[in-house]
Amino acid sequence: DGLEHVTDIRLEKCMYIQDQCLQRLSETSSLQKSLQQLKIISCGNVTDRGILALHRLANLEYLYLSDLPGIREKETTFRVLQQALPKLELELDLE
């Protein structure tokens, strides 16, 4: 909660990262203000619910998602996220 100057987070091959972790990140008021870039790569326990929780990160400018097999409703999830965060640049590598 005391992290006030974190602008960039990269989560790669983190098998312990789950939807609840992303929800907690997005509920942290200091990160809601400071976080600008987030990359989530090869975190197999992340699902659509975790990605949707990121809508609370109001200053998020860039989100990179790659190799996330738990995301099933790609189009719907990303449309909802883009509506919530219109200035967000979303880069996907989810084949």
C-alpha positions as CSV (number, residue, x, y, z in Angstrom):
1,D,0.0,0.0,0.0
2,G,2.9,2.4,0.6
3,L,4.3,2.2,-3.0
4,E,3.7,5.7,-4.3
5,H,6.0,5.9,-7.3
6,V,5.6,2.6,-9.1
7,T,5.0,3.4,-12.8
8,D,5.8,0.1,-14.4
9,I,5.2,-3.5,-13.4
10,R,6.2,-6.6,-15.4
11,L,4.8,-10.0,-14.3
12,E,6.4,-12.8,-16.3
13,K,6.1,-16.5,-15.8
14,C,4.6,-15.9,-12.3
15,M,2.7,-19.1,-11.6
16,Y,1.5,-17.6,-8.3
17,I,-0.2,-14.6,-9.9
18,Q,-3.9,-15.2,-9.9
19,D,-7.0,-13.1,-10.5
20,Q,-7.1,-12.1,-6.8
21,C,-3.6,-10.7,-7.1
22,L,-4.5,-8.5,-10.0
23,Q,-7.7,-7.4,-8.2
24,R,-5.6,-6.5,-5.1
25,L,-3.2,-4.5,-7.3
26,S,-6.0,-2.6,-8.9
27,E,-7.6,-1.8,-5.5
28,T,-4.3,-0.3,-4.2
29,S,-5.0,3.4,-4.2
30,S,-1.3,4.4,-4.7
31,L,-1.1,2.2,-7.7
32,Q,-4.3,3.6,-9.1
33,K,-2.6,6.9,-9.2
34,S,1.0,6.0,-10.3
35,L,0.9,2.8,-12.4
36,Q,1.2,3.6,-16.1
37,Q,2.5,0.4,-17.7
38,L,1.7,-3.2,-16.9
39,K,2.9,-6.3,-18.7
40,I,1.5,-9.7,-17.9
41,I,3.3,-12.6,-19.7
42,S,3.0,-16.3,-19.3
43,C,1.0,-16.2,-16.1
44,G,-1.2,-19.3,-16.5
45,N,-3.5,-18.7,-13.6
46,V,-4.8,-15.3,-14.9
47,T,-8.3,-15.3,-16.4
48,D,-10.7,-12.8,-17.9
49,R,-11.8,-11.9,-14.4
50,G,-8.3,-10.8,-13.4
51,I,-7.8,-8.7,-16.5
52,L,-11.3,-7.0,-16.0
53,A,-10.2,-6.1,-12.5
54,L,-7.6,-3.8,-14.0
55,H,-10.3,-1.3,-14.9
56,R,-9.6,0.5,-11.6
57,L,-6.1,1.5,-12.7
58,A,-7.2,4.9,-13.9
59,N,-3.8,6.1,-15.1
60,L,-2.8,2.9,-16.9
61,E,-1.6,3.9,-20.3
62,Y,-0.1,0.7,-21.6
63,L,-1.1,-2.9,-21.1
64,Y,0.7,-5.8,-22.7
65,L,-0.8,-9.3,-22.5
66,S,1.0,-12.4,-23.8
67,D,0.6,-16.2,-23.5
68,L,-2.4,-16.2,-21.1
69,P,-4.3,-19.4,-21.7
70,G,-6.8,-18.6,-19.0
71,I,-8.3,-15.8,-21.0
72,R,-11.3,-17.3,-22.8
73,E,-13.5,-14.3,-23.8
74,K,-10.8,-12.2,-25.4
75,E,-13.0,-9.8,-27.5
76,T,-15.5,-9.1,-24.7
77,T,-12.9,-8.7,-22.0
78,F,-10.8,-6.3,-24.0
79,R,-13.8,-4.3,-25.2
80,V,-15.0,-3.8,-21.6
81,L,-11.5,-2.8,-20.5
82,Q,-11.1,-0.3,-23.4
83,Q,-14.4,1.3,-22.6
84,A,-13.4,1.7,-18.9
85,L,-9.9,3.0,-19.8
86,P,-10.3,4.9,-23.1
87,K,-6.7,6.2,-23.2
88,L,-5.3,2.7,-22.7
89,E,-3.0,1.3,-25.4
90,L,-3.6,-2.5,-25.4
91,E,-1.1,-4.8,-27.0
92,L,-2.0,-8.5,-27.3
93,D,-0.1,-11.6,-28.2
94,L,-2.7,-14.2,-27.2
95,E,-2.8,-16.9,-29.9
